[in-house]
Amino acid sequence: MKLVSWNVNGLRACVNKGFYDYFNEADADIFCLQETKLQEGQIELELGSEYEQYWNYAEKKGYSGTAVFTRVKPLSVRYGMEEDYEPEGRMVTLEFADFYLVTVYTPNAKRDLTRLDYRMEWEDRFRSYLLELDSRKPVIVCGDLNVAHREIDLKNPKSNLGNSGFTPEERGKMTELLGAGFVDTFRHFYPDRENVYSWWSYMPKVRERNVGWRIDYFLASSRLGPHLQDAQIDCHVMGSDHCPVVLYLDEVALREPQASVG
């Protein structure tokens, strides 16, 4: 089973920059998007009848937004955190027979860190939400988590220390989440691999010189460890300032559902 996650930084623009080529080449069972920057009715994706499409739009035009395309119809779909009002369209949760899939676009603390306090509160709610799901069945989390967790996860850690996405507070929340029973799947397979990133600034020559950050992830409940097969970062794929990230699992997780668990 193959899962793909991609922050497309505006899907309408990405469609004109090779989105369909990559989507068809990837041939994923589940394909997740972040930062779609769409309202309902602004695009008609031609993905074929085999894919169910689920969209969460931000109220603000041209901002945020998430989506999931899946070959297997989920048991249930949830937009935002349970019982929470999420006007920024940052999350979609799909329940399958053997696991939950959560795709998320984590709020940015902003360059001047004016949204850091909100980010910290959001992180606590998000971790609680994932743990509540995890109490029922394993969870796979994917998306732009807007944090480089370790120094190995960005090109220039010393000069970026304290900057948005690499503050001690943001990194600490990722440490808490992993400590609560989740695995960073890329580091599970490649604990020491360097110079592999998923986001680059649009400044001239930055991507060409691979001055990047790894801020896009697949996390998984620790007990899914035996089912993980590989994790990849498709750094060669253009079309956005982010590139897709990929997770391979065995087939345990996508049986056709029989009945909802809750």
PASEBA-1860 file (N, C-alpha, C; in nm, 3 decimals):
! residues 262
1> MKLVSWNV> 0.084/-0.118/0.000/0.000/0.000/0.000/0.088/0.124/0.000 ~ 0.051/0.220/-0.084/0.131/0.341/-0.100/0.049/0.464/-0.064 ~ 0.107/0.548/0.022/0.045/0.674/0.063/0.137/0.788/0.025 ~ 0.079/0.896/-0.026/0.155/1.014/-0.066/0.095/1.136/0.001 ~ 0.181/1.229/0.042/0.138/1.357/0.097/0.218/1.468/0.030 ~ 0.147/1.578/-0.006/0.215/1.686/-0.078/0.150/1.819/-0.043 ~ 0.230/1.914/0.007/0.187/2.052/0.018/0.207/2.114/-0.120 ~ 0.096/2.142/-0.187/0.103/2.188/-0.327/0.111/2.339/-0.338
9> NGLRACVN> 0.095/2.411/-0.226/0.106/2.558/-0.225/0.023/2.620/-0.338 ~ -0.104/2.582/-0.341/-0.195/2.632/-0.443/-0.216/2.527/-0.550 ~ -0.325/2.453/-0.540/-0.345/2.340/-0.632/-0.366/2.385/-0.775 ~ -0.437/2.496/-0.796/-0.459/2.541/-0.933/-0.328/2.572/-1.003 ~ -0.234/2.633/-0.933/-0.103/2.658/-0.991/-0.027/2.528/-1.013 ~ -0.036/2.437/-0.917/0.038/2.311/-0.926/-0.012/2.225/-1.043 ~ -0.143/2.230/-1.070/-0.198/2.155/-1.184/-0.132/2.198/-1.314 ~ -0.092/2.323/-1.321/-0.025/2.374/-1.441/0.126/2.351/-1.439
17> KGFYDYFN> 0.174/2.287/-1.332/0.317/2.262/-1.318/0.348/2.114/-1.301 ~ 0.261/2.027/-1.355/0.293/1.884/-1.355/0.223/1.800/-1.251 ~ 0.121/1.855/-1.183/0.054/1.777/-1.079/0.001/1.644/-1.132 ~ -0.069/1.647/-1.243/-0.127/1.524/-1.296/-0.020/1.422/-1.333 ~ 0.091/1.469/-1.387/0.200/1.376/-1.422/0.247/1.301/-1.299 ~ 0.269/1.374/-1.191/0.316/1.307/-1.069/0.206/1.219/-1.011 ~ 0.084/1.270/-1.007/-0.025/1.192/-0.949/-0.039/1.058/-1.021 ~ -0.037/1.060/-1.151/-0.052/0.935/-1.228/0.069/0.844/-1.211
25> EADADIFC> 0.187/0.904/-1.207/0.309/0.825/-1.188/0.313/0.763/-1.049 ~ 0.269/0.836/-0.949/0.274/0.787/-0.811/0.183/0.667/-0.792 ~ 0.065/0.669/-0.854/-0.029/0.556/-0.846/-0.054/0.517/-0.700 ~ -0.082/0.617/-0.617/-0.098/0.594/-0.473/-0.237/0.539/-0.440 ~ -0.244/0.464/-0.333/-0.373/0.420/-0.281/-0.445/0.534/-0.210 ~ -0.367/0.617/-0.141/-0.420/0.737/-0.075/-0.325/0.852/-0.106 ~ -0.382/0.965/-0.148/-0.301/1.081/-0.187/-0.358/1.202/-0.111 ~ -0.272/1.264/-0.029/-0.315/1.374/0.057/-0.252/1.506/0.013
33> LQETKLQE> -0.328/1.614/0.025/-0.280/1.747/-0.011/-0.294/1.842/0.106 ~ -0.203/1.937/0.112/-0.214/2.050/0.203/-0.194/2.178/0.123 ~ -0.245/2.288/0.182/-0.236/2.421/0.123/-0.292/2.422/-0.020 ~ -0.414/2.372/-0.033/-0.480/2.370/-0.163/-0.519/2.509/-0.210 ~ -0.546/2.600/-0.116/-0.581/2.740/-0.146/-0.702/2.749/-0.239 ~ -0.806/2.675/-0.205/-0.926/2.666/-0.288/-1.052/2.687/-0.208 ~ -1.156/2.731/-0.278/-1.292/2.720/-0.229/-1.365/2.617/-0.315 ~ -1.474/2.565/-0.260/-1.550/2.464/-0.331/-1.594/2.516/-0.468
41> GQIELELG> -1.577/2.431/-0.569/-1.619/2.465/-0.704/-1.514/2.535/-0.787 ~ -1.396/2.564/-0.730/-1.294/2.636/-0.805/-1.206/2.545/-0.891 ~ -1.220/2.414/-0.872/-1.143/2.321/-0.954/-1.220/2.190/-0.965 ~ -1.206/2.126/-1.080/-1.261/1.991/-1.100/-1.145/1.900/-1.135 ~ -1.097/1.825/-1.037/-0.984/1.736/-1.062/-1.032/1.611/-1.133 ~ -0.962/1.576/-1.238/-0.995/1.456/-1.315/-0.903/1.342/-1.271 ~ -0.942/1.276/-1.164/-0.860/1.171/-1.105/-0.910/1.031/-1.139 ~ -1.022/1.021/-1.204/-1.078/0.891/-1.234/-1.176/0.846/-1.128
49> SEYEQYWN> -1.266/0.759/-1.167/-1.374/0.716/-1.077/-1.325/0.630/-0.963 ~ -1.201/0.581/-0.969/-1.152/0.492/-0.863/-1.121/0.567/-0.734 ~ -1.110/0.700/-0.740/-1.074/0.778/-0.622/-1.195/0.850/-0.564 ~ -1.216/0.830/-0.434/-1.306/0.914/-0.356/-1.230/1.042/-0.321 ~ -1.299/1.158/-0.325/-1.235/1.286/-0.295/-1.301/1.350/-0.172 ~ -1.216/1.396/-0.079/-1.264/1.462/0.042/-1.185/1.592/0.060 ~ -1.258/1.704/0.072/-1.198/1.836/0.075/-1.236/1.911/0.202 ~ -1.140/1.982/0.259/-1.167/2.074/0.369/-1.115/2.211/0.327
57> YAEKKGYS> -1.209/2.303/0.305/-1.174/2.436/0.254/-1.165/2.537/0.369 ~ -1.069/2.628/0.358/-1.063/2.740/0.453/-1.170/2.843/0.418 ~ -1.219/2.911/0.520/-1.314/3.019/0.494/-1.247/3.134/0.419 ~ -1.123/3.163/0.451/-1.049/3.270/0.386/-1.009/3.226/0.246 ~ -1.039/3.306/0.147/-1.010/3.271/0.009/-0.860/3.266/-0.017 ~ -0.818/3.166/-0.094/-0.677/3.155/-0.132/-0.585/3.119/-0.018 ~ -0.637/3.046/0.081/-0.560/3.021/0.204/-0.580/2.878/0.250 ~ -0.471/2.817/0.295/-0.474/2.687/0.363/-0.551/2.582/0.282
65> GTAVFTRV> -0.624/2.494/0.349/-0.704/2.392/0.283/-0.631/2.258/0.270 ~ -0.708/2.150/0.288/-0.653/2.014/0.279/-0.749/1.926/0.199 ~ -0.697/1.813/0.151/-0.779/1.719/0.075/-0.718/1.581/0.082 ~ -0.802/1.479/0.063/-0.757/1.340/0.056/-0.830/1.272/-0.059 ~ -0.754/1.197/-0.139/-0.809/1.116/-0.246/-0.774/0.970/-0.216 ~ -0.874/0.885/-0.211/-0.851/0.747/-0.168/-0.924/0.647/-0.257 ~ -0.858/0.536/-0.284/-0.919/0.431/-0.364/-1.018/0.347/-0.283 ~ -1.002/0.347/-0.151/-1.091/0.270/-0.065/-1.181/0.365/0.011
73> KPLSVRYG> -1.310/0.346/0.003/-1.404/0.432/0.072/-1.386/0.416/0.222 ~ -1.370/0.526/0.294/-1.349/0.516/0.440/-1.480/0.487/0.514 ~ -1.463/0.439/0.637/-1.577/0.420/0.725/-1.642/0.552/0.763 ~ -1.559/0.652/0.791/-1.609/0.782/0.832/-1.507/0.887/0.793 ~ -1.555/1.011/0.787/-1.470/1.125/0.753/-1.500/1.238/0.852 ~ -1.396/1.303/0.896/-1.409/1.412/0.992/-1.325/1.529/0.944 ~ -1.381/1.649/0.953/-1.311/1.769/0.910/-1.277/1.853/1.032 ~ -1.149/1.882/1.052/-1.106/1.950/1.174/-1.096/1.850/1.288
81> MEEDYEPE> -1.061/1.901/1.405/-1.055/1.816/1.523/-1.196/1.791/1.575 ~ -1.216/1.680/1.636/-1.348/1.642/1.684/-1.405/1.751/1.775 ~ -1.528/1.790/1.747/-1.602/1.890/1.825/-1.540/2.029/1.816 ~ -1.444/2.048/1.729/-1.380/2.179/1.718/-1.421/2.247/1.588 ~ -1.429/2.378/1.590/-1.455/2.457/1.471/-1.321/2.498/1.412 ~ -1.295/2.459/1.288/-1.164/2.483/1.226/-1.185/2.564/1.097 ~ -1.193/2.696/1.105/-1.221/2.776/0.986/-1.108/2.779/0.884 ~ -0.990/2.727/0.920/-0.877/2.734/0.828/-0.860/2.606/0.745
89> GRMVTLEF> -0.949/2.510/0.760/-0.947/2.392/0.673/-0.820/2.310/0.682 ~ -0.767/2.294/0.802/-0.633/2.238/0.818/-0.628/2.087/0.835 ~ -0.741/2.018/0.839/-0.731/1.877/0.873/-0.846/1.796/0.814 ~ -0.813/1.676/0.768/-0.913/1.576/0.731/-0.873/1.445/0.795 ~ -0.966/1.377/0.860/-0.943/1.247/0.921/-1.031/1.144/0.853 ~ -0.970/1.038/0.803/-1.043/0.926/0.743/-1.023/0.804/0.830 ~ -1.132/0.736/0.858/-1.126/0.611/0.935/-1.138/0.494/0.839 ~ -1.041/0.403/0.847/-1.044/0.278/0.771/-1.059/0.161/0.868
97> ADFYLVTV> -1.062/0.042/0.813/-1.088/-0.076/0.896/-0.983/-0.091/1.006 ~ -0.857/-0.066/0.973/-0.750/-0.096/1.067/-0.673/0.025/1.116 ~ -0.708/0.145/1.069/-0.633/0.263/1.114/-0.710/0.389/1.080 ~ -0.668/0.499/1.144/-0.711/0.633/1.106/-0.600/0.698/1.025 ~ -0.640/0.774/0.923/-0.547/0.858/0.849/-0.583/1.003/0.876 ~ -0.484/1.082/0.918/-0.504/1.224/0.942/-0.408/1.301/0.854 ~ -0.460/1.385/0.767/-0.373/1.476/0.693/-0.391/1.615/0.750 ~ -0.281/1.687/0.769/-0.284/1.811/0.845/-0.187/1.914/0.787
105> YTPNAKRD> -0.230/2.038/0.793/-0.146/2.153/0.761/-0.131/2.234/0.889 ~ -0.023/2.211/0.959/-0.002/2.271/1.091/0.018/2.423/1.079 ~ -0.044/2.502/1.167/-0.027/2.648/1.161/0.119/2.691/1.174 ~ 0.155/2.789/1.095/0.288/2.847/1.101/0.294/2.949/1.214 ~ 0.405/2.951/1.286/0.421/3.047/1.395/0.445/3.189/1.346 ~ 0.465/3.205/1.217/0.496/3.332/1.149/0.640/3.374/1.175 ~ 0.691/3.450/1.079/0.831/3.490/1.083/0.866/3.564/1.211 ~ 0.774/3.650/1.258/0.801/3.727/1.380/0.752/3.656/1.505
113> LTRLDYRM> 0.710/3.530/1.491/0.664/3.443/1.601/0.539/3.497/1.671 ~ 0.462/3.582/1.604/0.341/3.635/1.666/0.233/3.527/1.683 ~ 0.247/3.417/1.612/0.147/3.311/1.626/0.203/3.191/1.702 ~ 0.316/3.207/1.768/0.377/3.095/1.838/0.289/3.048/1.954 ~ 0.232/3.140/2.032/0.147/3.098/2.143/0.027/3.018/2.093 ~ -0.034/3.065/1.983/-0.145/2.990/1.924/-0.097/2.853/1.877 ~ 0.020/2.851/1.816/0.076/2.725/1.767/0.094/2.626/1.882 ~ 0.143/2.672/1.997/0.163/2.584/2.112/0.031/2.527/2.162
121> EWEDRFRS> -0.070/2.611/2.169/-0.202/2.565/2.213/-0.261/2.465/2.113 ~ -0.242/2.495/1.984/-0.291/2.407/1.879/-0.220/2.270/1.886 ~ -0.091/2.272/1.910/-0.014/2.148/1.919/-0.066/2.059/2.032 ~ -0.099/2.118/2.144/-0.150/2.039/2.257/-0.285/1.977/2.223 ~ -0.372/2.055/2.158/-0.501/2.001/2.117/-0.485/1.890/2.013 ~ -0.393/1.912/1.922/-0.369/1.814/1.816/-0.317/1.683/1.874 ~ -0.221/1.691/1.965/-0.168/1.570/2.028/-0.278/1.495/2.104 ~ -0.360/1.568/2.176/-0.471/1.505/2.248/-0.568/1.437/2.152
129> YLLELDSR> -0.595/1.503/2.041/-0.684/1.447/1.940/-0.628/1.316/1.884 ~ -0.499/1.317/1.850/-0.437/1.195/1.795/-0.436/1.082/1.897 ~ -0.411/1.115/2.022/-0.409/1.011/2.125/-0.548/0.953/2.149 ~ -0.651/1.037/2.135/-0.788/0.986/2.147/-0.817/0.888/2.033 ~ -0.776/0.923/1.911/-0.792/0.830/1.799/-0.711/0.703/1.822 ~ -0.588/0.721/1.869/-0.498/0.608/1.887/-0.548/0.511/1.993 ~ -0.633/0.557/2.083/-0.691/0.468/2.184/-0.790/0.370/2.121 ~ -0.836/0.400/2.001/-0.931/0.313/1.932/-0.863/0.221/1.831
137> KPVIVCGD> -0.773/0.280/1.750/-0.699/0.202/1.651/-0.578/0.284/1.609 ~ -0.479/0.222/1.545/-0.357/0.297/1.508/-0.387/0.416/1.418 ~ -0.292/0.511/1.418/-0.309/0.636/1.345/-0.188/0.658/1.254 ~ -0.215/0.706/1.133/-0.112/0.756/1.043/-0.139/0.904/1.023 ~ -0.037/0.986/1.047/-0.047/1.132/1.033/0.045/1.175/0.920 ~ -0.007/1.256/0.829/0.080/1.307/0.724/0.051/1.453/0.698 ~ 0.151/1.521/0.646/0.129/1.660/0.607/0.247/1.750/0.636 ~ 0.221/1.878/0.617/0.318/1.982/0.646/0.305/2.018/0.793
145> LNVAHREI> 0.399/1.970/0.874/0.394/1.994/1.018/0.470/2.120/1.059 ~ 0.528/2.190/0.961/0.588/2.321/0.983/0.691/2.323/1.094 ~ 0.771/2.215/1.103/0.880/2.213/1.199/0.989/2.119/1.147 ~ 1.112/2.162/1.158/1.226/2.074/1.138/1.266/2.025/1.278 ~ 1.251/1.896/1.301/1.263/1.845/1.438/1.406/1.846/1.489 ~ 1.498/1.796/1.409/1.638/1.784/1.451/1.728/1.869/1.362 ~ 1.850/1.892/1.408/1.944/1.971/1.328/1.969/1.908/1.191 ~ 1.961/1.777/1.184/1.983/1.706/1.059/1.872/1.735/0.958
153> DLKNPKSN> 1.762/1.793/1.004/1.645/1.813/0.920/1.641/1.948/0.848 ~ 1.747/2.024/0.857/1.756/2.146/0.777/1.903/2.175/0.748 ~ 1.926/2.251/0.642/2.062/2.273/0.593/2.145/2.357/0.689 ~ 2.086/2.462/0.744/2.161/2.556/0.827/2.099/2.569/0.966 ~ 2.116/2.468/1.050/2.049/2.472/1.180/2.098/2.583/1.273 ~ 2.226/2.612/1.271/2.278/2.712/1.365/2.223/2.850/1.335 ~ 2.221/2.889/1.210/2.173/3.023/1.176/2.021/3.034/1.185 ~ 1.950/2.920/1.186/1.804/2.922/1.193/1.750/2.894/1.333
161> LGNSGFTP> 1.837/2.869/1.428/1.791/2.840/1.563/1.709/2.956/1.618 ~ 1.587/2.927/1.659/1.497/3.029/1.711/1.406/3.089/1.607 ~ 1.429/3.058/1.478/1.340/3.105/1.373/1.216/3.018/1.365 ~ 1.111/3.074/1.307/0.986/3.001/1.290/1.012/2.866/1.223 ~ 0.959/2.760/1.281/0.981/2.626/1.230/1.100/2.555/1.291 ~ 1.182/2.631/1.366/1.298/2.570/1.432/1.321/2.633/1.569 ~ 1.213/2.670/1.633/1.222/2.720/1.770/1.229/2.601/1.866 ~ 1.287/2.621/1.983/1.285/2.513/2.083/1.143/2.469/2.118
169> EERGKMTE> 1.049/2.565/2.117/0.911/2.532/2.152/0.849/2.438/2.049 ~ 0.864/2.471/1.922/0.805/2.387/1.817/0.871/2.250/1.812 ~ 1.002/2.248/1.822/1.073/2.120/1.821/1.034/2.037/1.943 ~ 1.014/2.105/2.056/0.974/2.034/2.177/0.838/1.968/2.163 ~ 0.745/2.034/2.094/0.613/1.975/2.073/0.622/1.851/1.985 ~ 0.710/1.853/1.886/0.730/1.733/1.805/0.790/1.621/1.890 ~ 0.883/1.655/1.976/0.941/1.554/2.066/0.832/1.494/2.156 ~ 0.743/1.578/2.207/0.633/1.529/2.290/0.543/1.434/2.212
177> LLGAGFVD> 0.512/1.470/2.088/0.424/1.387/2.007/0.488/1.251/1.979 ~ 0.614/1.251/1.942/0.683/1.123/1.918/0.692/1.043/2.048 ~ 0.715/1.111/2.158/0.724/1.043/2.286/0.591/0.985/2.333 ~ 0.482/1.035/2.275/0.350/0.986/2.312/0.311/0.858/2.238 ~ 0.402/0.808/2.154/0.376/0.680/2.089/0.370/0.683/1.938 ~ 0.438/0.782/1.876/0.438/0.793/1.731/0.580/0.785/1.676 ~ 0.591/0.741/1.553/0.720/0.721/1.486/0.730/0.815/1.367 ~ 0.843/0.884/1.355/0.876/0.959/1.235/0.925/0.855/1.134
185> TFRHFYPD> 0.841/0.822/1.036/0.870/0.704/0.951/0.996/0.721/0.868 ~ 1.026/0.842/0.822/1.148/0.860/0.744/1.271/0.833/0.830 ~ 1.272/0.886/0.953/1.386/0.861/1.041/1.386/0.717/1.094 ~ 1.272/0.651/1.093/1.266/0.508/1.128/1.353/0.427/1.034 ~ 1.347/0.461/0.906/1.426/0.387/0.807/1.563/0.450/0.782 ~ 1.573/0.581/0.797/1.698/0.652/0.762/1.736/0.748/0.874 ~ 1.777/0.695/0.988/1.799/0.779/1.106/1.909/0.883/1.090 ~ 2.004/0.858/1.002/2.118/0.950/0.992/2.134/1.011/0.853
193> RENVYSWW> 2.037/0.993/0.767/2.051/1.045/0.631/2.044/1.197/0.631 ~ 2.140/1.259/0.567/2.149/1.405/0.562/2.111/1.458/0.425 ~ 2.087/1.588/0.419/2.065/1.660/0.293/1.944/1.610/0.215 ~ 1.842/1.563/0.288/1.716/1.523/0.226/1.607/1.610/0.286 ~ 1.549/1.696/0.204/1.455/1.796/0.253/1.324/1.789/0.174 ~ 1.222/1.858/0.225/1.092/1.858/0.158/1.041/1.998/0.127 ~ 1.113/2.102/0.173/1.074/2.240/0.144/1.198/2.326/0.123 ~ 1.185/2.418/0.024/1.291/2.512/-0.008/1.229/2.649/-0.032
201> SYMPKVRE> 1.294/2.753/0.012/1.250/2.889/-0.016/1.250/2.913/-0.167 ~ 1.163/3.004/-0.210/1.160/3.043/-0.352/1.271/3.141/-0.388 ~ 1.354/3.178/-0.292/1.465/3.268/-0.323/1.555/3.205/-0.428 ~ 1.620/3.287/-0.512/1.701/3.234/-0.623/1.809/3.136/-0.577 ~ 1.819/3.026/-0.649/1.926/2.925/-0.634/1.915/2.841/-0.507 ~ 1.814/2.867/-0.423/1.806/2.795/-0.296/1.779/2.647/-0.318 ~ 1.680/2.616/-0.400/1.651/2.474/-0.425/1.763/2.411/-0.508 ~ 1.815/2.485/-0.600/1.925/2.435/-0.683/2.044/2.394/-0.596
209> RNVGWRID> 2.069/2.469/-0.489/2.179/2.437/-0.397/2.135/2.346/-0.282 ~ 2.008/2.306/-0.284/1.950/2.217/-0.183/1.964/2.273/-0.041 ~ 1.933/2.403/-0.027/1.931/2.465/0.104/1.787/2.454/0.155 ~ 1.754/2.339/0.214/1.615/2.309/0.245/1.589/2.273/0.389 ~ 1.463/2.240/0.413/1.413/2.195/0.543/1.329/2.070/0.521 ~ 1.333/1.978/0.615/1.240/1.864/0.613/1.128/1.895/0.713 ~ 1.015/1.941/0.660/0.902/1.979/0.746/0.775/1.904/0.709 ~ 0.782/1.814/0.611/0.668/1.733/0.570/0.694/1.589/0.614
217> YFLASSRL> 0.594/1.527/0.675/0.616/1.401/0.746/0.506/1.300/0.719 ~ 0.542/1.174/0.740/0.448/1.068/0.774/0.486/1.019/0.913 ~ 0.396/1.035/1.008/0.411/0.977/1.141/0.315/0.859/1.151 ~ 0.348/0.763/1.236/0.261/0.647/1.253/0.266/0.600/1.397 ~ 0.153/0.549/1.445/0.152/0.486/1.577/0.261/0.381/1.584 ~ 0.329/0.376/1.698/0.444/0.286/1.710/0.408/0.141/1.679 ~ 0.286/0.099/1.715/0.250/-0.041/1.693/0.229/-0.076/1.546 ~ 0.233/0.025/1.458/0.231/-0.003/1.314/0.371/-0.034/1.261
225> GPHLQDAQ> 0.470/-0.024/1.347/0.609/-0.046/1.305/0.630/-0.170/1.219 ~ 0.575/-0.287/1.259/0.597/-0.407/1.179/0.536/-0.401/1.039 ~ 0.443/-0.309/1.018/0.377/-0.298/0.888/0.441/-0.194/0.796 ~ 0.534/-0.115/0.850/0.602/-0.014/0.769/0.704/-0.082/0.678 ~ 0.706/-0.042/0.551/0.798/-0.102/0.456/0.906/-0.006/0.407 ~ 0.870/0.121/0.387/0.970/0.219/0.345/0.907/0.358/0.352 ~ 0.991/0.459/0.355/0.948/0.598/0.348/1.042/0.671/0.253 ~ 0.986/0.759/0.171/1.065/0.829/0.072/1.030/0.976/0.071
233> IDCHVMGS> 1.121/1.057/0.019/1.096/1.198/-0.007/1.132/1.221/-0.154 ~ 1.032/1.257/-0.234/1.053/1.271/-0.378/1.104/1.411/-0.411 ~ 1.229/1.435/-0.376/1.288/1.568/-0.388/1.294/1.619/-0.532 ~ 1.289/1.529/-0.628/1.300/1.568/-0.768/1.172/1.629/-0.823 ~ 1.062/1.613/-0.752/0.932/1.657/-0.803/0.914/1.807/-0.780 ~ 0.889/1.879/-0.888/0.869/2.022/-0.881/0.719/2.052/-0.877 ~ 0.682/2.178/-0.896/0.543/2.217/-0.897/0.499/2.292/-0.774 ~ 0.581/2.291/-0.670/0.553/2.358/-0.544/0.686/2.388/-0.477
241> DHCPVVLY> 0.682/2.470/-0.371/0.803/2.488/-0.291/0.827/2.370/-0.198 ~ 0.728/2.281/-0.186/0.742/2.154/-0.117/0.749/2.041/-0.220 ~ 0.803/1.927/-0.178/0.795/1.809/-0.263/0.714/1.702/-0.190 ~ 0.666/1.601/-0.262/0.587/1.495/-0.199/0.671/1.407/-0.107 ~ 0.605/1.355/-0.004/0.663/1.252/0.082/0.575/1.128/0.070 ~ 0.638/1.011/0.089/0.573/0.884/0.056/0.593/0.784/0.169 ~ 0.490/0.703/0.194/0.499/0.594/0.290/0.446/0.467/0.227 ~ 0.521/0.358/0.247/0.478/0.225/0.201/0.449/0.138/0.323
249> LDEVALRE> 0.333/0.073/0.321/0.296/-0.023/0.424/0.254/-0.152/0.358 ~ 0.248/-0.260/0.438/0.191/-0.383/0.386/0.039/-0.365/0.374 ~ -0.029/-0.466/0.328/-0.171/-0.452/0.293/-0.266/-0.470/0.410 ~ -0.217/-0.480/0.531/-0.306/-0.502/0.644/-0.410/-0.392/0.659 ~ -0.376/-0.271/0.616/-0.453/-0.156/0.657/-0.571/-0.118/0.568 ~ -0.580/-0.170/0.447/-0.685/-0.122/0.358/-0.786/-0.229/0.320 ~ -0.825/-0.311/0.416/-0.936/-0.402/0.391/-1.065/-0.322/0.375 ~ -1.157/-0.373/0.295/-1.286/-0.307/0.286/-1.354/-0.312/0.423
257> PQASVG> -1.401/-0.197/0.474/-1.461/-0.194/0.608/-1.593/-0.266/0.613 ~ -1.621/-0.320/0.731/-1.747/-0.391/0.754/-1.846/-0.306/0.833 ~ -1.798/-0.237/0.935/-1.886/-0.156/1.017/-1.804/-0.048/1.088 ~ -1.866/0.063/1.118/-1.795/0.172/1.184/-1.763/0.138/1.327 ~ -1.644/0.180/1.369/-1.600/0.155/1.506/-1.638/0.272/1.596 ~ -1.661/0.388/1.540/-1.699/0.501/1.625/-1.655/0.633/1.571
END
